[in-house]
Amino acid sequence: MDAAIGIIDSGVGGLTVVKEMLKVLPNESIIYIGDRKRCPYGPRSVEEVKTFTIEMATALSQMGIKMLVVACNTATAVALDDIRALFSFPIIGVINPGARAAVNATKTGKIAVLGTIGTIKSGSYDAAIKNLIPEATVYPLACPEFVLIVESGQYKSENADEVVKKSLAPITKLDFDAAILGCTHYPLLEDKIEKYLSKSVKIISSAIETVRDVEETLLVTGVRNLAEDTTEPIFYTTGSIDGFQNIVMDWLDIKEPDVRYIELELAQNVES
């Protein structure tokens, strides 16, 4: 089936999922919406995040997608059930796959979760992890500045290094052996995060595990694209095309990405 897989995120973070999909499922068409105009979602109210998520899902539904990946952890935490009730195509979030990967990686049952304010406040990772290993110890840490660093394209800068060091300070002396990057923006800072955690800590990105769920769902539902031809992803942003395009070129190594502007109901940005 040659209909596209839709991917939504508050900004560029979901590109980490796109990157993995391009490796594992190169024959699948991808349509991506990054809501940079209203990013970050972490500090916003639950109702705002639900509204924005439904808007993006609706836009992709109108484009005829066959599956939706909610690549934003905050949106997954608060809106997944709502959008599953609204649409008939399969919808996959990123929290359960991330929790599952961390549980498979840990030897001690002690897991740190790095996320946005909204994701951490929701307790979704704690619940998902303890559903798999009830005796687990979870150390949640909100790192709101990480999204801003990535969205501004500064994820390779010295300033980013300082922000990561400061943000991780509360957990660097705690005893855990797995750390979930509970926001799809965070893998763009993984080299810096790794620098300030113990070498024994396994860093988990939900992107790889999420794409495994996508692949399995495609097979189970019988909608995997079996054609051998590949198509370039189409990216939509509610913000600056140039800024988004630069990050796509750098992170996905696509020389001339197809980035387009999309108008959704716009709201005022909030402070993180």
Buried (B, 14 or more C-beta within 10 A) or exposed (E): BEBBBBBBBBBBBBBBBBBBBBEEBEEBBBBBBBBBBBBBBBBBEBEBBBBBBBBBBEBBBEEEBBBBBBBBBBBBBBBBEBBBEEBEBBBBBBBBBBBBBBBEBBEEBBBBBBBBBBBBBBBBBBBBBBEEBEEBBBBBBBBBBBBBBBBEBBBBEEEBBEBBBEBBEEBEEEEBBBBBBBBBBBBBBBBBBBEBBEEEBBBBBBBBBBBBBBBEBBEEEEBBBEEEEEBEBBBBBBBEBEBBBBBBBBBBEBEEBBBEEBEBEEEEEBEB
